Amino acid sequence: MSDAKAYIELGLAVPPFTPHAISVSLPTWRDTVGYEEAEKRVVDAMVSGYPRFFIHPSIRKLAHICEKKFGANHERCMLFPSQRIADQCRSFMQTRSTQDGSPVTARLIHFAICPEDKQKHGPCVKEDSAPLSSAPASLHIVLFPRDAFPIAKQFWQHTGLGISSRLAEHCLSLLPDDSPFVPNGLQHTPRKALNKHYSAKKTIPSPAETRPHRVEELSLDHSVYLEERYGRNLPITLAAAAKRALRRRIAGVLVRDPSADCADGLCVGESNDLVGLSSRGVQDMSEKDVFLFPSGMAAIWNAHQLALAVRPRQKSVCLGFPYTDTLKVLEKWGPGCHFLGDGNIDRLEEILLDESQRDPHTPPILALFTEFPSNPLLQSADLPRLRRLADEYDFLLVIDETVGNFVNVEVFPYADIVVSSLTKVFSGYSNVMGGSLCLNPQGRHHAGLKVHMDSTYEDTYFDEDAIYMERNSRDFRRRIRVIDANAEAVCELLHSKSPAGGAPSPVVKDVFYPKHVTRENYEHCRIKGDSALGIQEGGFGGLFSVTFTTLAAAQAFFDALACYKGPSLGTNFTLACPYTVLAHYAEMEWAASFGVEQTLVRVSVGMEETSALLVSFRVALEAAELAARQEAA
C-alpha cells in the first residue's frame, strides 16, 4: 500500500478526484469525533460525503436555483425524480411534524427542464433518442418552511430516493449558466443537518455560523477523463440495455457474461441466447424478478412498503444489530418494529407465540428483516430456522445480502425478498449508487408480491448511473475473489493477536468476521465449490470489525493504519472507520449493550497486494500495543 493511499486530506473525496465519490476522508479518530461534534475545523473542510447524508454540491446548487425560482418566504426544498416520491416526502413531513407538535405544510412543484431553457431555441428532444447531454429532465420539488429542513432530510436519508448527483449535473447543464449561486450552497443550510451522517440529536448551529467550503481542485479535462473512463454521455437508448444487463447479472441467469469483452457496447444486455437457468439457488428465477433502485436503502424502504401493501399490517421484526437506517425505516413507517438487536431467535419465537395467541386469525408480524451477515458485527442468523418460522407463522422473510454478496452466499432458498446495496462491492469503484430488490419465485407469497411490484414499480434509477453501475460490475466476481482472500489473510493476523487466537497480553479484544462469528450459520449458506460444474467455493467476504482492550489502543491503531479512512464499504480499496463513533455517537452506551463497542474499528478490505496490506496492519497493531503500554505505565 503506497504512501499516497495512506493519507488523504480531511474532507476530500474518497477516492480522490472523483466527481461523484461515495466516501469522504476522515483520516484520524479525532477527525471523526470532530465531524460528529460539528467542529468547525472539520465541517468547513468537507467537500464530499456519503450521498444520503451529505448532499452533493451539484444537488445543493440545483436546489438553490429551484428555491430562488419557486420558493417564497425563505422556503427550502428537496429534489426528487418522480411525483410519487415527492408526495411521499410531503406526507412523511406532515406526519412527523404533527407528531412533534409543529405541523408543517409542504407543497410540490414539477419543473420540466428542456435544452431550449439554455439554448433558447428548438423543441424538446425525445428522451428515447437523445444523448444524455441533451435529453430533457424532470424534477419534482418539495418546498417547505426553512425550519422543517431536518425532517425533510430524514426522508432523504432513510429512503435513499433523492435525485442523484449525475441527474443534478444533467439538469444544471440544461439551465442558463448565469444562475446565481454561492459555492456549495451552504449559506442557507444548517450545518449539522446537512452534514450529519446519523441521527444524533444535537443543537444545530445557526446559518450565520456557516461559510462556503473549499472545493477539490479538478480541471475540466481531468474530470471529463475520469467520468468518460466509466462511460459518460452514452446514448440513452443504451441505458435500457445497461439495466437489462444488471438485472440479468443479479438474477444469475447469464450462462456467460461477456460484457467485459465489449469495449464499445453492452452485448450482454442485448442478446437473449446468453441467458439460461439462474445460479441463485432457486428455480424459475429471472430478470423479471429483479427491480432496480437508486440506492440500497431505497430497495429496503420499498421492500417494507411492498410488505405493508400486500400483507396484513402488523409490526415488523428487525433481527440482529443492523445498519442504522434499516431500523429507522421499520420504526418510522407502518405500525412499528420489534427490535431484537441480539439476534435471539428464542425471543422471536416468544413474540410470535404471544402475538398469535392475541389474534389467531392474523399473522403475528408483517415481516422479518435481517442482514446476512450483519453490519458491523458480521453475525449470521440461522436462516433455515427463520424460514421454518416464516412458514409456520406466515410472515415475510427479507434478507439483506449486501455484506455476504451472492458470490459467497446463497440466501434465496430461505428468503421471500432479497435486497442489496449495489453501491458496495457489486460496483466497487465508489462512484455510483444503486440497489436491487429481488423476489423469490418459489416463495409462498411470490404471486401477490409480483403483481403489486409489476403494477406499482417506477424506474427512477437515473440512466447515466445505470450505465456506470453496469460497467463497474462487469468484473465483480473476479474482484470479490481477490477481496475475500485479502480479508481472510488480514483477519488471521488480527485473530492471532486476540485472546481467542491464544495471544498472551493481547491488545486486540475481538475480531468480528464470518469465519470466527456464528460460523455454523454462515456455513449453511456459503456456496459449496464443485470443480466438475465450475463452481467456486464462496469466501467469507471483505468486511470485518475489530475491537481493542483500550480506547487509546483503538485510536492509535486507526490513526496508524495506512489506508483510506471514511464511510461506506465494499470498495476496491481498503476503507476503514471507527464505526460506533461514526454511526452511533449520541447513543454509544445503547450500541455497546449489543456488542457494538466504542473501540470498534470496521474495515472493508480492498484489492491491494496482500503482503502490503499485512505490513500496514502490523504497523497499526504495533502502534496499538505501544499506546496500551504507555497507558498502563
N, C-alpha and C positions, 0 to 999 in steps of 0.2 A: 504494500500500500504506500503510495508516494506521499511526500510531504504536502503536495498540492491538495491531496484529498484529506489530509489530517485536519485542516482548518479552513473554514470559510468565514468571512467576516459576519458578525452578528447582523441578522435581519435580511441578508441577501438570499436569493432564490437557491433552492437545492433541487436539482443540480444547478450549478451556476450558469448564468447567461441563457436561461430557458424562459421564454416569454410567458409560458403557461405552466410554470413549475407547480408541482403538487405540495412541495415541502418548503421549509424556510430554516435557515441556520440559527440554532440556539446552541452555540458551541460549548458553553460551560453550564454547570449546575446553577451557578449564580445568575446566569442569563435567564434560565428557565424560571427561577423564582422571581426574578425581576419582571419577567413577562407577566406572570400571574399577579404580581403586585402592581401592575401598570406603572412600573418605574419609568420615568421619563427617558432615561438613557436607553432603555430597551425599546419602548414603544416608538420613539422617534426614529429608531433605526430600521423599523420593519417596512420592507417593500414587497414582501411576498408572504404567503401563508397557505395553510390548507384551505381549499376553496369554499368549503361550507362554513368556515369560521372567519376567515379573513377575506373580505370581499375584494376581488381583484381590481386594480386601478382602472382598467378599461370599463368594468361594470360600474364603478363609482362615477367615472366620468359621464357615462351614458345616463346614469340615474340623475346626476346633477342637471344634465341637459333637459331631461324629462320633467324634473321639478321646476325648472325655470319656465318651461313651455306650458305645463299643465297645472302646476301647483298653485295654491293660494294660501296666504297667511303662514308662510314658512313650513308648508307641508313637506314631509319626507316621502320617499317611495321605495318600493321593491319591484323588481322586474321579473316577469315570468314568461315562459314560451307559449302558454295557452290560456284561454279564458277560464277553463275549468279550474286550473291550478290557482289562478289569481283569485277566483271566487272562493276556493278552499282556504286560501290565505286570509281573505277578508273574514270568513266565517270563524276561523281559528282566533283571529284578533278580537272579534266581537265577543266570543265565548270566554276567552281567557281574561280579557279586560273587565268583563262583567263579573266574573268570579273574584277578581281583585278589587271590586267595588268602584272602579272608574271606567264605565263603559266608553268604548271608542267607536267612532263612526269612520269607516273607510270607504273609499269609492274607487271604481275601476275605470280605466281608460284603455281603449285599444288604439295603438299607434302603429299604423302601417307605413313602413319606410320604403320608398322606391328609389331607383337610381336617379330619376329626374329631380328628386329632392336636392341632390347635389349638383347635377349637371344642368338642370333647368330646361331639359328638352327630352322628347321621346317618351313613349308609353312604358309602363312597367313590363319587364320581360317575364315570360312564363317560367315558373320555378322548375319545371321538369326539363328544361333545355338550357338554362343559363349556367355559366360558370359561377362558382361561389363568389367571385369578386363582383358580380353584377346582379345577382339574384335579389329580389325584394325581400324584406324582412318584416316580421310581425311581432310586436311587443305587446304584452298585456301588463299594464301598470296598476299597482295598488298604491293609492295615495292615502295618507293618514296624518294625523297630528304628529308633530315632531317628537313629543314626549312618548309616543307609542312605538318608537323605533325598536326598543329592546324586545317587545312582544313579536313584532314582525320578524325580527332576527331569529327568534326561537323557531318560527315556521321554516325559515330559510335553512337553519342549521339542522333541525331534526328530520326534515323531509328530503333534503338534497334536491329540491325541484326547481331551484332558481336557474336563471339563464347561465350559460357557460361563458367564460371569458372570450372564447372564439366567436360565439354569437354576438357578444357585445362589440368586439372589434369589427365584425362584419357590419353591424348597424352603424357604428361610427364611420365606417368607410363610405356609407351612403349619405351621410349628413354633411352639411357645409363645414368647411374647415374653420370658420370663424366663430364656432360655438364657444361662448365664454366658459372658462373653467380654470380653477386654481389647481395646481398639480396635486394629484392623488385625492382631491375632493374631500379633504379632512376638515375643512373649515366649518362644516355644519355637522360633524359626526362626533357623538360622544365616544371618546377614545376606547374606553373599556368595552362598550357594547360592540364596537366594530371589530376589535382585535381578539376578543376573548374566545379561547378555544372551547372552554367548557363552562359549566353553569355555576361558577362561584358567585355568591351574592355579595357584592361589594359596592361601595359608593362610586358612582360614575362621575368622572371629572367633568367639569363644565367645559363647553366648547371653547371658551377663552384659553383653556389650558393646552389646547391642541395647536399644532402648527404643521405646515406641509412637510412631508417626509422627503428624504433623498430618493433618488431613483438609481437603479443599477445601470451603469453605463453600457449601452449596447447599440452599436451602429446599425443603421438600417440594413446594410448589406449583410452584416453578421446575423441579424435577426431573421432576415429572409432565408439565408442559408440554413440556419438551424431548423426553421419551420419546414422548408421545402424538402429537407432531408427525410421528413416523415410524410410527405405527400400533400402539402398545402396547395390549394387552388385547383384541385382536380375537378372535373365537371360534376355537377350534382347528379347527373344520370348514373355516375359510378357509385354514389353513396348507397343506393338501394342494393347493389351487388355487395358492397362492403358489409352492410348489415346482414344480408343473407349469409355471407361467409362467416360472420361472427356467430350467428345463431347455429349454423351447422357445426362449427368448431366446438361450441359449448354443448351442443346436443350429442357430440361424439359420433356423428354419422358419417364422417369423412373416411372413406376407405384409405385415401392418401391425401395429404394436404400439400399440394404442390405450389402454393401461392408464393413461397419464398423464392421460387424459380421464375416468377412472373414479374419481372422488373418494372414493366410499364402498365400492369393491369391486375385485375382480380379474377383470374381464371377460376379460382375455387368458388367464387360466388356466381358464376355464370353457367357452369357445366353440371348437369344432373347425373352424368354417368360416373361421378366420383363418390356418390352417396350410397351408403349401404346400411347395415344394421348398426345400431348405436353401441358404443363401448361403455356406456354409463351404468350398465348393470341391470337394466330393466328392458322388457320387450316393448316394441312399438314406440320407443322414444324417437321424436323427430324434431326438426327445427320449428314446427308449428307449436310445440310446447315450450318454446323459449321466447321470452319477452325482454326487450332491451330497455334500459332506463338510463337517465343521465348521471346516476351515481349509485353506489351500493346502498346508501341509506334510502334512496328513492325506491329501490327494489324492496327493501324491508318494509318501508311505510306502505307501499302498495300491496305487499303480501298481507299486512294487517288489515288494510281497507278491504281487500278481497275476502278475507275471513269474516269480517263484520258484515259484508253484504250478502254472503251466501249461507252462513251458518247462524244458528240462534245466538243472540247477543249475550255473552257471558264474559266474565273476566278471563284474560289470558294468563299463562304462566311463563315466566322467564326463568329458565333453569340454568344455574351456574352464573358466576360473576361475569357479566357481559361487557362488551364495548358500550360506553355510557349512553349513546343516543338511542340504541335499541330499547333500553329500558325506558327512556323518556317517551318514545313513541307509544309503547304499550300503556304507559301511565296517563298520557295526556289525551289520547283518543280512545273513545269507546268506554266501556264500563270500568276499566282499570286492570290491575295486574297483581297476581300473586308472585312475589319475588322470592325465589329460592336460591339465593346467592351462593350457598354452599354446595349446590348441586345434589341435595339429598332427595333421592327418589322415594325413600320410605316416607318422608314427609309429604311428597307429592301424592302418594297413594292415600294418605290420610285425608288430604284435601279433597281428592276425587271421591272418596267414600262419603265424607261429610256432606259434600255438595249434592251427591246423588241421593242420599237419604232425605235431604231437604226438598228436592224436587226430582222424583224418579222419572219424570216424563221429558226432561231436558238434559242434554249433555252437560256435565258438571263444569266444564271450561270450554272456552271458544277454541283456543289453540295453544300449543306449547312451542315456544321459541328457544332454541339452543344453538350455540356455536360449536363447531367440531373441527379442531379443538378450540378452546376459548381464548380470548384475548383480554388480559395478558398472562393468565396463569396456565395456559396450554393444557387445560384439563379436558378430557374427552368423556362424554356421557355414555352410559350403557344404552346404545341405540336399539338393540334387539328388545330389551326390556321396555323401553319407551314405546316402541311400535306395538308391543302386545297391549300395553295400557291404552294407547290411542284406539286400537281396535275394540277393546273391551268397553271403553267409556265414550267412544265416538267423538273424539276431538281431532283437530288437525295437528300434524307434526311438521313444523317449519324448521329447517336446518340451514344455518349459515356456514357454508363450506369455504369461506374466504381464506382462512388460515391453513386449512388442510389441503385444499385445492384438489381437483379431480384427477390430477396426475398421480397423486399419492393415495387418496382415499376414495372409497365408493360408498356414498351415503344414500344414494337414490332408493335402494331397496327398502329403506326404513322411512322415507320422507313422503309427505304429501306435496310439499313445496320446498324447493331448494333455492336459496338466494346466495348471491356472491357479489363482492365488490371487484369488478373488473379493473378498477383503478390500481389494484395492488399487483400481485405477481403476474397475473394474466397479461397486463400491459408491461409492467416492469420499468418502463422508461421515465415514469414520474412526470409525464407531461400531458396527461389527458385523464378525464374522469369517465366512469361508466359503471353500470350494474346490470345484473341479469336476474330474472325470476323464472324458474323452470317448474313445470307441473309434472308430476309422476303419472304417466299414462296408465299405470297399473294401480294407482291409488283408488280407494273406495269412493272418494268424493271427486274424482277427476272430471266426470261429466259436468257436474254443476259448476266447478271452478272454471273449466274450459269455456263453457257457454258464457259465463259472466265476463271472463277476460276477453273473449273474442268480440263481445258486444260493447265493451266499455274501454278497451285499451286504446290510448292515443300515443302515437310515436312522437315524443318530444326530445328524442336524442338528436342533437344537432348534427347534421350530415357531416360537417368537417371533423367533428370529434369522432364520429364513427369511422371515418377514413383513417385517422391516426390510430385508433384502437385496433383496427384490422391489421394495419401494417405492423404495429408493435407486437401483436400477439402471434404472428406467424411462427416464431421460434420459441414459443413459451414452454413447450415440452423440453427442449434442449436446455433452456435456461434453468428450469426448475431442477433438473438433474444436477447441474453444477452447484446451484444454491443449496440443495439438500446435502450434498457431500461436504460442502464447506461448513454448514451449520453443525453437522454431526461432529466434525473434527474439532470445532471450537468448543462445543458443549462437552466433549470428552475431556478437553483440557480443564475447563471450569469445574466439571464434576469431580475431577481428580483432586481439586483444591478444596472440596467441601467435606463436611462430616460423613455424608453418605459415600463419598469416594475414599474414605479412610485417611484423610489428611490430618496430621497432628496439628493442633493450634490453627485451625483454618480461619481465613478471613472471609471466604465465601460461605454464606449460610445455606442457600438452596439454589438449585438450578431447575427452572421450570421448562420442560421440553418433553414432547410426547414420548420420547424413548424412556424417560425417567418418571413421568407423571401419568397415572391412570393408564399404564401401557396396555393392560389387558383389553380395556375398552377400545383403545385406538387400534389394536391389532384386529379386532372384529371387522374393521372397515378398511384396513390397509390393503392396498391392491397386492394380490399374490402374483409373483412372477411366473411366467410359463414360457420357457425358451422355444418350445415347439410352436406356440402360437405367436411368438414375437412380442409377448407382453412383459414389460419390465416391472420389477418389484417396486412398489411405492416406498418413498422415503418418509422421513419424519418432519419434513417441512423446513422452512428457512427462518422461523421465528422462535425466539426463546426469551426468557426473562431470568435475571439473576438477582438475588438479594444478598446483603452483606451483614456482617456481625455488628458493624457500627455505621452511623451516618457518615462519619468522616471518611471511612474506607470507601463507601459508595461514591461519595463526591470525588475523591481522589481517583478512583477507577474511571469514572465517567469523564472527568476532565482530561485524563491522560490517554484515553482511548483514541487512537488515530483513525477516525472515520467521520463521515458526515453525521451531524447531530441535528435532529429535528423531528417533527411529527410525521406520521404515515409509516407504511411498512410494505414489504413485497417488492422493493426496488432492486434493480440490478446491481446496485452498490450497497455496501453496508451502511445502515442508518440506525442510530441509537437515540434513546431519550430516557430521562428519568420519569417514567410513565405516571407514577402516582402523583408526583408534583404537577405534571402537565395536565392530567385528566381529572384529578380529584383533590386539588389543592385546598379547597374550602371544606372538604369532608374526609380528610385523611384518616381520622380516627375511625370513621364508619368503614372506609375501604379496608383498613387494617384488620377489622373484625372478620373480614372474609379472606384474609391472607394477602391482600394487596398492600404491602408494607411501604413505608416511606422510602426505604433504601432500594426499592425495586428499580432496576435498570432493564428496559426492554430493548432487545437488539434484533433487527431484521438483517440477516446475513446476505451479502451480495455475491458477485461472481469474481471477486479478486482472486489472485493466486493464493492457494491455501497456506503456503508457507509464510507469505507476507501477513495474512490475517492472524496466524498463530503468533507471529512476532509481536504484532500490535496488542493482542490480548495478554501476552506475557508481560509486556511493558506496563500495561494498565494494572495487572494484578500486582506487580512489584510496587507500583505507586500506592495501591490499596493497602498492601501489607506494611509499607513504611508509615502510612498515615495511622494505621491501627497501633503500631508500636509507639509512635510519638504520642498518641492519645493516652496510651496505657502508662507511659513513663511518668 
